[in-house]
């Protein structure tokens, strides 16, 4: 049996390891693809201009996501501001747990959908949002709602919402750079042949390989980071409520409810406490399937929570 702090420490170490691997891979991918651009397509010096352009574009994307990402997500999700009278339990739970977590109460929103689920977004605890579906507020009891809201508050307290915004932008930058390189090599035509001897065939081949696989691998690492943060938020929920049974029961109810969340999409799926695509489970077998999952397997989450009981 592990206590809360041991689980949190383990999750922090694993999250740090994944983030280090992600940073190294992103830097290596940008360097190799940029080098291949410079040597093969004739950009000087060393393709830095193209990489710089990709980083500038992603920088604007990052700023937009940083300041307006929560509003965009809420708009996409058709969320409305929670009403203190009609959503009284939601308000009371969020206010009480925010005090326990030591952070300001986030803005509260509700999605009028009967599928039970919830997510958190925002750039920091002072500019944060917790959004729950009507189904979650109606189908779960107060203790279970407390477990879910505490999970989302943990995401906010740990700055997971900011981290995943940064990670998403980096993945998008690599995809943008890779796509530009592949299109450039395709359209280079005859001018490409004139530089073939001096271009560095090995660097070019490596660049092509990285351009093809780096967006996929980067996205897989992004999903791995998302899964690790879910484990941390589960432990954080227990740290706030001191009652693992509430979150355990809530996760079981949410997972067993077979109704998919209509407003969810691939861009927002990783935000939710549990996979919102109930009818789109990965049919692959074994660890390979888990590489493409937005959430860790429910069995693993429950096992860790039960160890903290």
Order of alpha helices (4+ residues) and beta strands (2+ residues): alpha-alpha-beta-alpha-beta-beta-beta-alpha-alpha-alpha-alpha-alpha-alpha-alpha-alpha
